[in-house]
Amino acid sequence: MAKKGKKYVEAAKLVDRATVYPVAEAIELVKKTSTVKFDATVEVAFRLGVDPKKADQQIRGAVVLPHGTGKVQRVLVFAKGEKAKEAEAAGADFVGDTDYIAKIQQGWFDFDVIVATPDMMAEVGKLGRVLGPKGLMPNPKTGTVTFDVTKAVNEIKAGKVEYRVDKAGNIHVPIGKASFENAKLAENFNTVYETMLKAKPAAAKGTYMKNVTVTSTMGPGVKVDVATF
């Protein structure tokens, strides 16, 4: 187990690991215990009562945060003709087709999100081996495979984040930066929390929302009392 630094140890003393805090108090603690010199990302982690091995209990999607993530997303759109022009007009950072596929095959990854029109997916699919492991492959479930490229680009630029359950039944979602006002972080948190509730698979049995924790980059986790909702 990695040894924790002095700043982390001191910050962790402010958090009672046996306590679940109301969301407002949890966010205040997360900001107070952020020890890094840069503007830390604040993230919420859900431990869910689902079995990701079963197809009917897979949870994946995207949600637009009302106050964004605090990060400017670089968007690459794979499209041709009028749809390419539409993507450029919407503010996409990079727009193209086979030219950008070739660049990625050569190791170029100066982007954060990919949007592709459905007619481009046969070509984009060739990049599955390099995009898949990085979580960059466009997917209809997250709204990144669509002919409505204007909506897709606008939502991403406005603060759209993707989520996907991992093998252990956990989902991690960024909800902003430590520099955000508490109320904005709380509103982003509430939006994500409500999205997770709506995403509950019908096949999931027992307790669905087992644990909710908020944390900052390299900071201690703070458990949230879901009963306060």
C-alpha positions in Angstrom: 0.0 0.0 0.0 1.4 3.4 -1.0 2.4 5.7 1.9 0.4 8.8 2.2 2.1 12.2 2.4 2.0 14.5 5.4 -0.5 16.9 3.9 -2.9 14.1 3.1 -2.6 12.7 6.6 -3.3 16.1 8.2 -6.2 16.7 5.8 -7.6 13.2 6.5 -7.8 14.0 10.2 -10.6 16.5 9.4 -12.8 13.7 8.1 -14.5 11.2 10.3 -14.5 8.0 8.2 -17.3 6.6 10.3 -19.6 9.5 9.6 -21.8 10.2 6.6 -22.2 13.9 6.0 -25.0 16.0 4.5 -24.0 16.9 0.9 -23.3 20.6 1.8 -21.1 19.6 4.6 -19.3 17.0 2.6 -18.5 19.4 -0.2 -17.2 21.9 2.3 -14.9 19.2 3.8 -13.7 18.2 0.3 -12.7 21.7 -0.5 -11.1 22.2 2.9 -9.1 18.9 2.6 -7.8 19.6 -0.9 -4.0 19.7 -0.5 -2.7 20.1 -4.1 -1.3 23.4 -5.4 -3.5 23.3 -8.6 -7.3 23.6 -8.9 -8.3 20.1 -7.9 -11.1 18.2 -9.6 -14.0 17.2 -7.3 -15.4 13.8 -8.1 -18.3 11.7 -6.8 -18.1 8.0 -6.6 -21.1 5.6 -6.3 -20.8 2.0 -5.1 -23.9 0.4 -6.6 -25.7 -2.9 -5.9 -25.5 -4.1 -9.5 -23.8 -7.0 -11.2 -21.9 -5.5 -14.2 -21.2 -9.0 -15.6 -24.9 -9.2 -16.5 -25.9 -7.3 -19.6 -29.2 -6.1 -18.1 -27.3 -4.5 -15.2 -24.8 -2.5 -17.3 -25.1 1.3 -16.6 -23.7 3.7 -19.1 -24.7 7.1 -20.3 -24.0 10.8 -20.1 -25.3 13.9 -18.2 -24.9 17.6 -18.7 -23.8 19.3 -15.5 -25.6 22.6 -14.9 -22.4 24.4 -14.0 -20.0 22.4 -16.2 -16.8 20.6 -15.0 -14.4 23.6 -15.0 -12.5 22.0 -17.9 -12.7 23.0 -21.5 -13.2 19.8 -23.6 -11.5 19.5 -26.9 -14.0 17.9 -29.3 -13.1 15.9 -32.4 -15.9 15.2 -34.8 -15.8 12.6 -37.5 -18.2 13.8 -40.3 -18.4 14.6 -44.0 -20.0 17.2 -46.2 -22.7 19.3 -44.6 -22.4 17.6 -41.2 -18.7 18.5 -41.1 -19.6 22.2 -41.7 -22.3 21.9 -39.1 -19.7 20.6 -36.6 -17.3 23.5 -37.4 -20.1 26.0 -36.9 -21.0 24.4 -33.5 -17.5 25.0 -32.3 -15.8 21.6 -32.6 -12.0 21.8 -32.2 -11.3 19.3 -35.0 -13.4 18.1 -37.8 -12.6 15.5 -40.5 -12.8 11.9 -41.6 -10.0 9.6 -42.8 -7.4 12.3 -42.3 -7.9 12.3 -38.5 -8.3 8.5 -38.4 -4.8 8.3 -39.9 -3.5 10.8 -37.4 -4.8 8.8 -34.5 -3.3 5.6 -35.9 0.0 7.4 -35.8 -0.4 8.3 -32.1 -2.2 11.7 -32.1 -4.5 12.2 -29.1 -4.8 15.9 -28.6 -8.6 15.8 -27.9 -10.9 14.8 -25.0 -14.1 13.6 -26.7 -15.0 12.1 -30.1 -18.4 12.6 -31.8 -19.1 10.7 -35.0 -22.0 10.6 -37.4 -23.4 7.1 -37.9 -22.2 6.9 -41.5 -18.6 7.3 -40.2 -18.7 4.5 -37.6 -17.5 1.8 -40.1 -14.2 3.8 -40.4 -14.0 4.9 -36.8 -14.6 1.3 -35.7 -11.1 0.5 -37.1 -9.7 2.6 -34.2 -11.5 0.4 -31.6 -8.2 -1.1 -30.3 -6.7 2.3 -29.5 -9.8 4.3 -28.6 -11.5 1.6 -26.5 -8.9 1.2 -23.7 -8.8 5.1 -23.4 -12.6 5.3 -23.1 -12.7 7.5 -26.2 -14.8 5.3 -28.5 -18.0 7.1 -29.6 -21.2 5.4 -28.4 -24.9 6.0 -29.1 -25.7 5.6 -25.4 -23.6 8.6 -24.5 -24.9 10.7 -27.5 -21.6 10.7 -29.3 -22.8 8.8 -32.3 -25.4 11.0 -33.9 -26.3 13.1 -36.9 -27.2 16.0 -34.6 -23.6 17.1 -34.2 -24.6 20.6 -33.2 -26.4 19.3 -30.1 -23.6 16.9 -29.3 -20.9 19.5 -29.5 -22.9 22.1 -27.6 -23.7 19.7 -24.8 -20.0 18.6 -24.4 -18.8 22.2 -24.4 -21.5 23.0 -21.8 -20.2 20.4 -19.4 -21.5 17.0 -20.5 -19.8 14.1 -18.7 -20.0 10.4 -19.4 -20.3 7.6 -16.8 -19.9 3.9 -16.9 -20.1 1.2 -14.2 -16.8 -0.6 -13.7 -16.3 -4.3 -13.0 -16.7 -3.7 -9.3 -20.0 -1.9 -9.6 -18.6 1.6 -9.1 -19.1 4.8 -11.1 -16.9 7.8 -10.9 -18.1 11.2 -12.2 -16.3 14.6 -12.0 -18.6 17.4 -10.7 -16.4 20.4 -11.0 -13.3 22.1 -9.5 -12.4 22.9 -5.9 -12.6 26.6 -6.9 -16.3 26.3 -7.6 -18.8 27.8 -5.3 -20.2 25.3 -2.8 -23.7 25.8 -4.2 -22.6 25.0 -7.8 -20.8 21.8 -6.7 -23.9 20.8 -4.8 -26.2 21.4 -7.8 -23.8 19.4 -10.0 -23.8 16.7 -7.4 -27.6 16.6 -7.2 -27.9 16.3 -11.0 -25.5 13.4 -11.1 -27.2 11.7 -8.1 -30.6 12.0 -9.6 -29.3 10.6 -12.9 -27.8 7.6 -11.1 -31.2 6.9 -9.4 -33.0 7.0 -12.8 -30.4 4.7 -14.3 -31.2 1.9 -11.8 -31.6 -1.4 -13.8 -34.9 -3.2 -13.3 -32.9 -6.4 -12.7 -30.9 -5.0 -9.8 -31.8 -6.6 -6.4 -31.3 -5.5 -2.9 -29.8 -2.1 -1.9 -29.0 -0.1 -5.1 -27.2 3.0 -3.7 -24.7 1.3 -1.3 -22.3 4.2 -0.8 -21.7 7.7 -2.1 -18.4 9.5 -1.6 -17.0 12.8 -2.8 -13.3 13.6 -3.0 -10.8 16.0 -4.6 -7.7 15.1 -6.6 -5.4 13.2 -4.2 -7.6 14.2 -1.2 -9.5 12.0 1.3 -12.9 10.7 0.5 -15.9 12.1 2.3 -19.0 9.9 2.6 -22.4 11.5 1.8 -25.6 10.8 3.6 -28.0 9.9 0.8 -30.9 10.2 3.3 -30.5 14.0 3.1 -32.1 13.9 -0.3 
